[in-house]
């Protein structure tokens, strides 16, 4: 498994707004993504289906592919 690194924004803002997000889901998104895309700014999007939410979780990392910057259930994602 990948060791989790997070940005200050993720720790102080994202987890405060979305306290239901579990770090193990984010870790699974990085190690076993359903899909992965590189954004124009170099950040990387990772999608992982979370059965407990019945939705895909989008986890955005910095360009290193390891440091989590954002995570949220992606309502618009179509597999």
Phi, psi and omega per residue, in radians:
X1 nan 2.669 3.129
X2 -1.438 2.371 3.053
X3 -1.309 2.391 -3.054
X4 -1.488 2.253 2.956
X5 -2.097 2.523 -3.102
X6 -2.358 2.714 3.046
X7 -1.463 2.857 3.076
X8 -1.073 -0.684 3.103
X9 -1.008 -0.804 -3.141
X10 -1.074 -0.840 -3.104
X11 -1.140 -0.766 -2.999
X12 -1.605 -0.446 -3.097
X13 -1.933 -0.985 -3.038
X14 -1.079 -0.885 -3.113
X15 -1.196 -0.408 3.054
X16 -1.267 -0.727 -3.138
X17 -1.314 -0.557 -3.071
X18 -2.248 1.206 -3.058
X19 -1.147 -0.240 3.129
X20 -1.338 -0.262 -3.128
X21 -1.204 2.238 -3.128
X22 -1.757 2.406 3.139
X23 -1.099 -0.531 3.117
X24 -1.157 -0.546 3.044
X25 -1.139 -0.767 3.141
X26 -1.095 -0.727 3.128
X27 -1.105 -0.719 3.092
X28 -1.131 -0.642 3.107
X29 -1.083 -0.614 3.140
X30 -1.348 -0.667 -3.060
X31 -1.545 -0.461 -3.092
X32 -2.397 0.957 -3.059
X33 -1.178 2.545 2.993
X34 -1.231 -0.688 3.099
X35 -2.586 2.661 3.105
X36 -2.423 2.362 3.132
X37 -2.396 2.529 3.040
X38 -1.703 2.220 3.112
X39 -1.371 2.898 3.121
X40 -1.054 -0.540 -3.126
X41 -1.475 0.051 3.107
X42 1.649 -0.260 3.080
X43 -1.191 2.781 -3.054
X44 -2.107 2.297 3.082
X45 -1.698 2.358 3.100
X46 -2.226 2.260 3.090
X47 -1.948 2.455 -3.141
X48 -2.537 2.308 3.134
X49 -1.374 2.232 3.119
X50 -1.934 1.894 -3.075
X51 -1.101 -0.575 3.126
X52 -1.102 -0.516 3.103
X53 -1.669 -0.300 -3.015
X54 0.990 0.645 -3.128
X55 -2.582 2.871 2.998
X56 -1.501 2.358 3.060
X57 -1.677 2.227 3.033
X58 -1.703 2.160 3.102
X59 -2.012 2.149 -3.129
X60 -1.845 2.204 3.101
X61 -1.951 2.854 2.979
X62 -1.169 3.062 -3.059
X63 -1.080 -0.267 3.106
X64 -1.282 -0.215 3.113
X65 1.332 0.096 -3.076
X66 -2.155 -0.690 -3.059
X67 -1.394 2.006 -3.084
X68 -1.369 2.240 -3.141
X69 -1.913 -0.574 -3.095
X70 -2.678 2.716 3.067
X71 -2.761 2.373 3.139
X72 -2.863 2.683 3.024
X73 -1.182 2.204 -3.064
X74 -1.668 1.716 -3.085
X75 -1.172 -0.487 -3.064
X76 -1.588 -0.121 -3.086
X77 -1.201 2.265 3.088
X78 -2.072 2.024 -3.129
X79 -1.175 nan nan
